[in-house]
C-alpha cells in the first residue's frame, strides 16, 4: 500500500494522495537503481532525501521512509541488517536493491 489513509480521506482527495504516494515510490526506486548502478550500493532514507533535494525535489522524510518500507514489503529492496547514523542522529537501516528478484 503506497498511502496509509490515517486521516480518513475520501473521493478525489484520496485518489490524489494515493497517486502521489505511488509516484514517489517509483521515483525513489529509480534513484536507488541509479545509485546502485553507478556509485552507491546501500542507501538510507536520509541519503535518498538528500539526493532528492540535490535534484530540486522536497519530500517529507516520513514519506521517503514509507516508500522505502513499501518497497521492502514488495520485494524491490531489502534491509542489509546494518545501520548508520541518520541526519537527526538516530540510527537508520541500510537498504539495497534486491538482486534475488
C-alpha angles and dihedrals in degrees: 000000000000099000125040105207097215092149092054096236120179140192122006094351091057091047091051093050092048091051092048093049092048091048092051090050091054092048091050092050090050091051092049091049090050092049092047092051095046117028119327123065096179131043140186130201089256093052091050090048091052092047090051091048090049087056091050098258125127120204131161112256088233091060090051091049090049091051092049091049090050092049090051090049090050091051096245092114134026132205111243095212090243130106136203133188112274130212093276094049094257123119116265125196119240117235131192138185113279103243093179093071 
